[in-house]
Amino acid sequence: MFEVYDAKGKKVCICDEANGMVTALYKGRLFSAGLSVGNNVMIDHGGAVTRITRDTPTSFKIERSLHGDTQAGVKTK
């Protein structure tokens, strides 16, 4: 498992490579999504948008944007 931070440096969720789960706490509510390969979830916190895509069975692709800039990275197991 690993933590994901947005373009502003705020933690937005936790991803689990073993089962594809993405878990976030937003406005006091717990949000969980099980992603299949190729599926994604987008989290927007005050203009900082983070898109998490499950690109393989054991890794996620993380894309961050802030005011039109994009920073991309891949976290693998």
Secondary structure, 3 states (H helix, E strand, C coil): CEEEECCCCCEEEEEECCCCEEEEEECCEEEEEECCCCCEEEEEECCEEEEEEEEECCEEEEEEEECCEEEEEEEEC
